[in-house]
Amino acid sequence: EPEVTQTPSHQVTQMGQEVILRCVPISNHLYFYWYRQILGQKVEFLVSFYNNEISEKSEIFDDQFSVERPDGSNFTLKIRSTKLEDSAMYFCASSDPGEGRYNEQFFGPGTRLTVL
Amino acid sequence: DQQVKQNSPSLSVQEGRISILNCDYTNSMFDYFLWYKKYPAEGPTFLISISSIKDKNEDGRFTVFLNKSAKHLSLHIVPSQPGDSAVYFCAASDGSNFNKFYFGSGTKLNVKP
């Protein structure tokens, strides 16, 4: 069964450093997303991406965040200058437009980001 | 900005009994709701959904009920099995962006053998 994969599973970085979180969405999916979950809190939407551009972003997704689909398979989230409060589990998801208006989103296993 | 709330952080149920997980929302524009299940070290997995034109959707042991007037939905699992032990998230979306979902904080279900 196809699945979304994410690398690395755990990333530790120093405050102020840049990190890139990587995701390989399901191959025939066209919509891609990043979510984050701070420990013990809710899953929060960050950004959705379609047709090589951002289609929606939350207030969390400020100028220090960027997303990219550098090739036909990878989808990345870059945090330019990490802050302590960026420590969280980051989930990538993808979905297939299908015939319906709403699309079930398939999630990856997550990358745990720890900022020291 | 808690548009979707799951007020019970945890729930413990005996195997074979019914598990009822609750979710409340504040945005009356939400018209599509989903439940996700999450095991430790894994991403959320889609479980069941319901649109606002329905008040009930059933899939095997899982049934979701929607009460639009109360802005409340619930997930019933019957009979509960130990393998159902996980964190359950409800999520909601409005008509303005069908790809943006608002998640609740999750309820950790423990089904005891």
Interface residues (C-beta under 8 A of the other chain):
Chain A: V4 Q6 Y31 Y33 Y35 Q41 K42 V43 E44 F45 S48 Y50 S55 E56 S58 F91 A93 S95 R101 Y102 N103 E104 Q105 F106 F107 G108 P109 G110
Chain B: Q2 V4 Y32 L34 Y36 A41 E42 G43 P44 T45 F46 S49 S51 F89 A91 S93 N97 F98 N99 K100 F101 Y102 F103 G104 S105 G106
